[in-house]
Amino acid sequence: MDEPVAMLSTSIDTLWVLVCAFLVFFMNTGFGCVESGFCRSKNAVNILAKNFIVFGIASIGFWAVGFALMFGDGGSFFGTNGWFLMGADNSPATGDAYQGVFSALSWAGVPFNAKFFFQLAFAGTAATIVSGCVAERIHYTSFMIFALVIAAIGYPVTGHWIWGGGWLQQLGMWDFAGSTVVHSVGGWAGLAGILVLGPRIGKYRKDGTVSPIPGHSMPLAFIGAMILWLGWFGFNPGSTMAIAGDGGVAASHIVVTTNIACAAGLIVATLVSVMLFGKPDFSMTVNGALAGLVSVTAACAFVTIPAALLIGAIGGLLVVYAVRFFDSVRIDDPVGALAVHLVCGVWGTFAVGLFATTDAPGGISANGLFYGGGFELLKAQVIGIAAVGAFTFVGAYAAWYALKVTLSIRVAPTVESEGLDVHEMGSEAYPHESAIDVAELIKQSRLGRHEHEIVRQEAIRSPRSAEMPPEFSVYKIRLSDVDLAAFLKSWKEMCGANSGISSDFQEIYRHFTTLETGGEMRFRGGNPEHVREKLQSLAAAINPRATADLIDTKTHRLSAVM
């Protein structure tokens, strides 16, 4: 190739890799929105903070040791060269022309730093997956430490086995964009965290029933899901690390297989939720889309478009039943991350052994079982799934347990009940502005020439309700003579987007924190008497003799800061 043409090709490929890396980086926003939307409002700041800080932690850890462990030259189990990105490297030279200590990436004809940043975005994703599994009950500091462990050590070691020239790659295992390397690793680590942490208070009852804990914002979940769908067009096609020449053929094929799998997953999950629940559960629709995307990630370059559709559809089916399964065995996964990333990551890796074809543009060297390749590829996939799962789960469990006995990983019950935002973060996503004592605030404020007019307006306005609670009021309401399961089901239906019911019921739900024994419901914020009246009316609709009594009221006023 002529030098000017080669330079142009390198420039185009570099731009492609960086843009795709930016899309994968932006997926952190999507994960944060989905997780916070699927969880309660009292924990939103904590969740967003975890998803924000995790990329910073991954950036340092992967730069210092992770990239060397994953892609540095060394043994079959981990790399031993390239710490802190130091060492010989003459990228963008490729193949026999490459000279350096990162031979596993010598096939990519882009500058070294472009390779690093693209792979860093994937490391951050693996750590982010764990956040959803342990949401609403983990100490912020403990999560940060674990994020460093998985991004700097756990993810890179197993990644070396498959992408870094390690023993699974030598065995013949294939995972194009990370169904196992990224998603299953995050899922296994999250499962270990859940088992060490335990379920959220109130999730599982002693009588064996499951008490749903609905998320607070489906709009946030929708925005997050759309961002993730978009980001996956960087995640999967970007893994070609080339767009010039034949790279465009592979990338465009992967775009279509990725999209068709997502479409199939979300449609099947929606239909299954209608069959099981009588109505289309939007949370299942979102997770169905993500399930289709995770499922096809390993195979996106190696399968036909019809095969990708089938892979995504099966992922959409699996995710619904996996969510139900984990609840049945009391594994509390607030956002369905295990069903999406672990179950569908395993399925997607296994599917390569069934549907892969050498006719696809991804460059795989063996056909899957359904394309005449026999069981050899499938065998390698199964060994890889099992090996990565065992190593990651055992290592993650040990790390979580070490944190538990040294620093403590679970917040106190009161903190969990009242919300991690106030206790762990010192702020709220949705502060109760109406609870401010306006008259006192005016006295403390320096308003300059506007003071007289503001004081006059305050003097002539309608009297403020004497029942307005101080900021961060905490109180309980006890329900009597009502079936709690029927009550909660009716309340949840009234809070649905298409219920047509007064928004008052949706408003008071925003203040609900947990259901305690004896039918006592804990709230934080809002007008206690107004909340009690609404609950009374709802309970009376189920049983006219039902009552709702206000008990155990405490207040926590924050001082104004000028």
N, C-alpha and C positions, 0 to 999 in steps of 0.2 A: 504494500500500500504506500502511495506517495506520502511524504511527510506532511504537507498541508492537509491532505485528506485525513490522515491519521490524527492530526491535532484537532481537526474539526469533529471527528468521530468521538475523540476523548472528551471534548468540551460538551458535546451533546449528551453523552452518557453521564458525565459528571452532574450536569444540570438535572437530568432525570433522577439520578440517585438522591440528590439533595432535596428536590421537591418531594419525592416519595418519603424521604426521612422526615421532612416537615409535616407531612400528612400523618405519619405514624406518631410523631411527637404530639400532634394535636389530638390524637385519640385519648390522651390523658384527660382532656376536657370532657370527652364523651363518657369515659368511665366514671368521672366524678359526678356528672349530671345524672347518669343512670343510677348509680349507687345512692346518691342523696335523695333522688326522687322516689326510690323504692324503700327508703328508710324514713323514720319519723323526723319531723321538723326540728325537734329538740337536739338532734345530733348532726344537723346539716353542716355547720361550720367545721366540726371535727372531721367529717367525711371529706369535705372539699379540701381541707388542709392536708389530710393524708395524701390525697391524689395529686396535690400540688407539690408537696415537699419530696415525694418519692422520686421524682425525676432528678431533682438536685442530688439526692443521696445516691441514686444509680449513676449519675454522671461522674461523681468522685470515685466511687468504688470500682466502676467498670474501667475508668481511665487508669487507676492505680494498679489493679491486679486482674480484674475480670477479663479484659480483652486479651491479655497475655495467656491466662488460663484457657481461654476458649480457642484462640486462633494462633497463639504462638507455637513455634516448632517445639517438639518435645516428645513425650511418649504417647501411648495409645489411650491414656486415661486423662491427661491434662497437659497443657502447654507449660513450658519452663523458660520461655524467652519472651522478651518484649515488655517487661514491667514498666509502667508509666509511659507506655508507647515508645520506649527507647529500643534501639537496635536497628540493624541495617534493613533498608527497604527502598527499592527503586521503582515503586509504583509510579505511573500506571503501566509499567512493563508487565507483560503477561507470559505465561507458559515458560519455555526454556530461557527466555530473556530475563525472567524475574530473578533478582538476587536480594535475599533478605531473610528475615526470621519469621515471616508470616506467610509461609508457603500455602496454607490452606485457602487463602484468598487470592492466590496468584492468578486465578482465572478471571478476576474482575479488572477491567482496564480503566480504572478511575484512580485519582490520587488517593494516597493513604488516608488522609483525614476524612475524605468522603466515605471510605469504607468504615472507618471507626464510628462516625456519627450515625450512619445508617444502622449499624449493629447496636449502638448504644440505645437507640429508640426502641429496639426490640427488648433489650434488657430491662428498660423501664416498664415496658408493658407487662412482663412476667411478674415484676414486683407489685404492680398496681392491681393485678388480679386478686392477690391475697387480701387486699384491703376490703373488698366486698364480702369475703368469707367471714371475717372477724369483726364486722361492723357493729356498732352500737354497744360494745361492752369492753373494748380493749384500751389499755392506757396508750396515749399518744406516743410517749417516749419508747415504750416497748415495741410498738409497731415500727418506729423509725430504725431501731437497732436491727430488727429482723429484716427489714427492707434492705439494709446494707449487706447482711449476710447472704441473702438470696441473689442480689444483683452482682455482688463481688465474687461469690464463691459457688453457691449451689447451681444457679443457672449456667454460669460459664463451664463448669465441669461437665455436666451432661451435654451441653451444647458442643463441647469439644468432641465428645464421642460421635456425634452425628454430622456436624458441620465443620469440625476442625481437623479432620483426618484421623479421628479416633477409631476405636475398635468396632463400633457399630457401623460406621461408614465403610470400613474395610469388610465387614460381614455382608454388606449389601443392603442395609436399611436406607430408605429414602423418606425425607420429610422436606418438601420444597420450601415452605415458608413458615413452618413452626407449629403444626397441630400438637406435636409432642414437645418439641424443643422449647416453645414458649408457653402454650396454653395448658398442656397437661402438667408441666412443671409448676406453673402458678396454681393449678388446681390441687395437685398433691400437697404442695406446701400449705395451701389454705385448709385442706382437710385436716392436716396435722394440727394446725392452729385451732380449728373448731373443737377437736377432740380434747385438747389441753384446756381450752377456755371453758367449754360447756355452753349450753344454750342460754338465750336471753331469758330473764325472769318473766314468767307468765306465758311463755311460748307453748310449753307442754304441761298438761295437767296430770294430777295423780290418777285420775280415772282413765287415762290413756288417750284422751282427746287432744287435738291440736287446736290451739287458739291463734287464729290468724292475726298478724300484726301488719296492717296495711301501710304502704308508703304514703307520704304526704303530698307528693306532687307528680302526677302523671305527665303534665307538660314538661317538667324537667327530664323525665325518663324519655319522652318523645324526642326532645332536642338531643339528648345524649345518644340515643340510638341512631339518629340520622347522622350525627358526627362520626360515630363509629363505622357506619356503613360507608360513608365517604372515605374515612381513614383507611379502610381495608383496600381501597384502590391504590394506596401507597404500600400497604403491608404486603399484599400478594404479588401484584405486578412488579413492584419495586425490587422484589427479590431476584429478578433477572439481573439487576445491576447493570443493565445495558438497554438502550432503546434504538441506537443507530443500527442500520443494516438488518440482519436477521433478528436482532433483539426486539424490534417492533412487532414481528410476527408472534413471538412468544408472549410479549406483554399484552397485546390486544386479545390473544386467546385467553389469557389468564383473567383479564378484565371481565370477559363474558362468562367464564366458568364461575368466577367469584360472585358475580351479580345473580346468575341464575340459581345458584345454590342458596343465596340469601333469600331470594323471592320464594323458592320452594319451602324453605324452612319456616318462614313467617306464616305462609298460607296454611301449611299443614298444622303447625302449632295452634293457630287460630281455630281451625276446624276441630281439632281434637279437644280444645278447651270448651267449645260449644257442645260437643258430644258429652263431655264429662260434667260440665257445670251448668249447662243450659244457656249460657251467654258467652260471648267472646271476651275472654279475659285479656285486657290489653297488656298486662305484664307478661303473659305467656306469648303474645304476639311479638313483643320486643325481644324476649329471650329466644323465641323461635328464629327470628332474623339472625341474632348473634350465633345461635346454634348452627344454622346453615353456613355462616361464614367460617366459624371455627372448624366445622366438619370438612370443608373443602380446602382448607389452608394447606394441608400436606399434599394434596393431590391436584391442586389447581392447574399445574403445568403438565400433568401426566395423564389426564383423562379427557374424554370427549365431553361435549356440552351436555348430551343426554345423561351421561354418567354423573356429571356434576349436579344436575337437577335431582337425580335419585339420591345421591349422597346428602345433599342439603335437605331433601324431604325426610329422609330417615333421621337426620339430625333434629329436625323439627318435631318429629314423633318422640324421639328419645328424651328431649329436654323436658317435655311435660310430665312424662312418667318418672323421670329421674327426680324432679322436684318433689313429686308425691312420695317417691321411695325414701329420699333422705328425711323427709318429715316423719315417715312411718317408723324409722329407726332412731328418731330423736337427734338427728344431726342438723343443727340449726344454721342454715345458710340464708341470711337475710335477703340476698338479691338473686339467688339462683346461680351463683358463680360456679359451684361444683357441677351442676347439671350442664351448664354451657361449656365451661373450659375443660373440666376434667373428663366428663363422660363423652362429650362430643369431640374433644381432642383425641381420646383413645379411639373412638369410632373413626374419625377422619384418617388417622394413621393406619388403622386396620384396613380401611377402604382402599388405600393404595395397593395393597396386596391382592385386592379383588379386581379393581377396575383399571389399573395402569396399562397403558399401551405405548409401545415404542413409536407409534405413528404420531403421537402428540408432540408438540414442539418443545417440551421441557427437557429432552435429552436423557430420559431414563433408559437404562440398559437392559431392562427385563420387563416382560409382560406379566400382568396380574393373572390370577386364577381364571377369571372369566374371559380372558383373551388368549388362552392357550399356554400360559406360562407355567402352569403347575403350581406347586405349593412352595417353591423356593423363596420367592419374594415375600409371600405371606408369612412364612416361617421367620424370616429376618425381621419383618415388621412386628410380629408378636414378641420376639425376643427383645427388641428395642423398647416396646411399650412396657414390658415387665421390668426390664433392667432400670430404665429411667424412673419408673414408678417406685420401685423398691428403694433405690438410692435416695431419691428426693424425699419420699415420705419419712424414711428413717432419719435422715439428716435433719429435716425440718422439725420433726417431732423432738429430736434431741435439743435443737436450738430453742424451740418454744419452751420446753420443759426447763432448760437452764435459765431462761429469762423468768419463768414462773417462780423458781426457788430462790432467785437472787434479787430480782427487781420487782416482782409481781407484775402480772400482765392484765389482770381483770380489775375493773373499777369496782368500787364499793356499791352495794345494792341501792343506796340512796342516790348516788351519782348516776347510776344506770336509770333509775326511776325518774329523776328530775331532769336528766339530760346531760350529755357530755359537753355540750356547748358552753353552758354556764360554768360547770365545775372544772373541766379540763382546759377549755379554751378562753374562758373569761369574756365571751361575747355570744350573741345570738344571731342567727340568720334572719329571724323575723321578730325583732324587738317589739314589745308591746308599748308603742308610743302613747296610746290613749291613757295609760296609767300615770303619766307625769302630772304632778301638782303644778298647774300652770301659774297660779298666783305666786307660789313660792319661787318658781323659776324666774318670773319677771323681776322679783325683788333682787335676785342674785345676778341679773344680767346687766351688762353695760350696753345700752341701746342708743345712746347719743340723742340726736334730735328726733328720733322716732319714738322715744319712750312715752311722751305724753299721749300720742295718738294710740299706742298699743294699750296703755293703761286704761284709756277711755273706752276702747273697744271691749276690753275684758270686763269693765264695770257694767256695761249695758247688755252683755251677751246673756243667753239663757243660763240659768243656774246649773252648775255641774251636778250630776247625780252624786248624792252622798254615799252611794254604794260602790262608787268606782274604786276598785281595789288598788293597793300599791303595786308597784312594779315587781314582778317575780313572785306574786302571791302563790302559795302552795296550799291546796285544800283537797279534801276527799268528800265524795258524795256516796252514801250507802243506798243501794237499791234493795228493796224488800218485796217479796211476793211477786216475783217476775222471773220467768225462765231466761237466764242470762244468755244462753246460746241464741234463743230467738230474738232477744233484745239487740245483741250485737249484730246479728244478721240483718235485722231491719234497719239499724242505724247505718251500717255499711252501704246498704242499697240506697238509702236516702242521700248518702254522700256521693253517689255516682254522678258522672258528668251529665247523664241524660235522665236523671231521676225526675226533674221537674219540681222537686220539693224546695221549699224555702232554703236559702243559703245559710239560715241560722244554724241548721244542723251541721253543715259543713264547717261553719265558723267555730262552733264549740268543739268539734272534733280536733281542730288544730291545737287546742289546749290540753287534750287528753294525753296522759303519759303512760299509765298502766292500769290493769285490772288486778286488784289484790283479792285475797281470800275473803269470803263472806260477802261478796258482791260489792266491795268497796272500790270505787273508781277514783284514781288520783289525777288531779289536774294542776296545771301551772299557768297562771295568767288568765285573763278574761274576767268577766263579772260573775262571781260565784253564784249569786242568786238567779241571774239570768240563765246560767248553765243548768242549775238545779231545776228551774221551771221547764226548760226544754226537755230534760231527761224525764221529768215527771210526766209530761204529756205523752212522750214516746212510750214509756213503760205502761201508762194507763191504757194506751191503745191495744196493748197485748193482754193486760189483766186490769180491769177497772179498780181492783183493790190494791194495786201496786203503789208504792211510795218511794220518794227520793228525798233523802235527808242530808243536809249539809253538816259535815263533821270535821274536826281536826283541822282548823284553818290556821295557817302560819303565814307570816309576811317577811319578805326580804327586800327592803328598799335599797336601791343603789343611789348613792349620793351624786348630785349633779356635778359635772365637771365643766368649768367655764374656760 
